[in-house]
Amino acid sequence: FFTGCFSGELIGAMPLGCSGREDGKDDLRPPRRPVKRPVLVNRLFTADLVIRSAFIIYLVAINLFADCSEPYMAVCMRSLVDMPVLVGMMVEIFLSTLFVFKFCRWEVQGHLVTLWQVMTAFMVFMVRRSLYASPTLYAVSLILLMAAYAAGMMTEFMKTDPVRLPPFAHKQADMERPRYGWLGPWWAKKCRSRPGRLFVAFVLWSSYQTRIILIAYYGTLDSADDIGDLPQKDVDMLVLIGLVLSVICLVPNALVTLVSMPELFKDLCQGKKASRAYQTEAYEVALLDDDARPESDYKKKLAAHLAKNGGQCLSLTVVIPCYMPNEEEILTEVLNFYRGQEKDYPGEMRVMIVWNSPREHREFEQELEGIKAVWPALSVHRNHWSTSKCDNLNMAIEHLQTDIALLNDADTMVSAQTMVRASMHLCEEGGYDIAQSHSTHCWMDKVGKPEGGCFCFLPFITLFDTTKPLNMATQGFWRHSPFNGRGGFWRAAALKKVGFDHRIIGEDHDAGYRACACFGMKGIIDYNMVCQEREPPDCKSFTSQRIRWETAALEMRRTFPWILRSKHYTKLEAFTLIWSQVCWNCNMPLQQSCFQMTQLLSLAIVKSYFWLHVWGPYSRSQKCEGEDCLDGEVEVMGWTWALPMLLVVTLGILAVYLSLNIFDMFIRLATTRYRPRIFYILYGFFVVPFVMMPYLTYMQFWAMFDYAWGGAKFIVTTRSPTSSPRNKPGEEEGLAKPLLG
């Protein structure tokens, strides 16, 4: 174990060699330099962890064998940790935080840093009662917890992770692909059995629930268990300190919400009505009502665009990567749809199919040849080396001969009007390099009745997909909106620079972030560029798809070092982007322990204060003794509440923060094309917490399992209930095996 620690094999040190071009011409600043004496640094850090382990044993012994204790083993005032010990602990946390930030490298120390973070949180939790007796040290401990959280996270986010750029080898030829996940090669070697890996993943996932466990713990404490007979002025000071630190913890979330507002306001002001949105058939796009008017804004802009561009829109290739027989059943209907759109697109339009399969499809190939004979705009390429969607996309890039490309899935329909809008965005010199469509769904997906049968979660997820996710809305402010994998347009020259990396299952977002971070490319998600995508036709396929998407969200952590090093991201944008993803769905277990403890440490103080001075069974004069109370009192459910100023300030801060989130929800409610809107309100307030959370938790567990062990596979999304690879005997195991076993 310790040999693995000292050699760096314990943790996820990425290999420096890979098949792609790692030292290509990108605009990234140089990575952090390695420390000059890594062995010395590792030994000093390990020694500190050993000393901490001994100190934790000492703290546990104090709590177990204290002279006196309150219920739940809260140590009494006369059995507190001595002040010199507390000061020494604070000094050690401060110095070790500086040491981690300055000298530790994720490539060497890795999850030893995670262990250090957990130890920091646990030590502070064990001496919390002693800290309550000293408000100054209590404030220092909260600040140090936030610093330890930031130092540990930045150690990972500033790691030396080479950027992979084209040319990419085929997936099956990539012999240097890592065989481990976030936990690193040491854990991957030592824990190979599926039950063992499930157990480790469950332990990691359980650490997510630390907050719930501590809230339950504090909820069972008596009002005097933690604060005892502390002087009133100390209690007030503790509450004030906790209030200030809580506000600081809320600032990043509020900042992310505020930064997303301009993008949402733009959608609100510029978004056009589409009466048939969520009422369409399976292979039909809801067109914007305004586009049909002779004097519409769309037609005026189109006329100006054609005049500027020689009477034509940019030449376009619709690229459809396919895995057969998955798309075989629907592809003819899809091609018929695009033959119709070609007539309406005022420019050259081609369609390119790049497909792979482990077996022969002679009848279907003959059918495609027949379509090509009467429709010269269609080209079909079979990639015999391909075992992934990325291989097909990279082959398509090699064959691109038009100005722009629409990268699409076979079950996503894009109208000619959306293609024209993309041409407008991508035509301007110095304008956008990526133009992403906004997805809608057909009526069958809206009501949860796809071809494979009904299942209740489908309409709920469709509701969730009706507005821009928070992390995407924040990036629109800086014109760095990501590519979503379908309904996305690229400049062909930009696409050739970026390519698609098969080592990550979220290849679409990965390509978008590499484009923005490495080359300064710009992206937009245009709310009026409407496309229609289909949800998978059955619950199992749908769940597999969403687990893959959740895993891809975790894998986006590998882009954070590039964003931090990029010359095209300001510090504010980099912070906002990273926090919007960390706070939403890519915070890893144990790493967030210090941040959790910062938020939860003051719970006992706040509960005791409210019991003694707000709603407890005391007279108003007793509650307001030594407090600056407002005149009057409030009766709530038979309890008489006093109104001390600290309570009023706390409620005011919470009201501001909640108002910001409610305002965000109402902007989304105003922009969504989903009808009736009352369902969107009910979804946000009732369905998410009571129905969706168990389902989302299930998906997040399996996503974390795949990310932690590196076992995620790109399972092709079922396009129809009869064409699924799962229903075909003899298919390639790597592509056909269900993700969930």
Secondary structure, DSSP 4 states (H G I P E B T S, - for coil): -HHHHHHT-SS-PPPS--SSBSS-S--BPPPPPPPS-HHHHHHHHHHHHHHHHHHHHHHHHHHHS-S-B-GGGPBPGGGPPPHHHHHHHHHHHHHHHHHHHHH--TTTTTHHHHHHHHHHHHHHHHTHHHHHT-HHHHHHHHHHHHHHHHHHHHHHHTS--PPPBSPPPPGGG-TT--S--TT-HHHHHH--SHHHHHHHHHHHHHHTTHHHHHHHHHHHS-TTTTTTT--HHHHHHHHHHHHHHHHHHHHHHHHHHHHHHHHHHHHHHHPPP-TTTT-S-TT-----GGGGSTT-HHHHHHHHHHHHTTTSPPPEEEEEEEETTTTHHHHHHHHHHHHHHHHHSSS-EEEEEEEE-SS--HHHHHHHHHHHHH-TTEEEEE-TT--SHHHHHHHHHHH--SSEEEE--TTEEE-HHHHHHHHHHHHSTTS-SEEEEEEE--HHHHHT--TT---THHHHHHHHTTS--HHHHHHHTTTBPPP-SSSEEEEHHHHHHH---TTSS-HHHHHHHHHHHHH---EEEEEEEEEEEPPPSSHHHHHHHHHHHHHHHHHGGGGHHHHHHBTTS-HHHHHHHHHHHHTTT-PPTTTTHHHHHHHHTTHHHHHHHHIIIIISSS-HHHHTTTS-BPSS-EEETTEEEP-BHHHHHHHHHHHHHHHHHHHHHHHHHHH---SSHHHHHHIIIIIIIIIIHHHHHHHHHHHHHHHHHT----PPPPSSTTT-GGGSTT--HHHHS-TT-
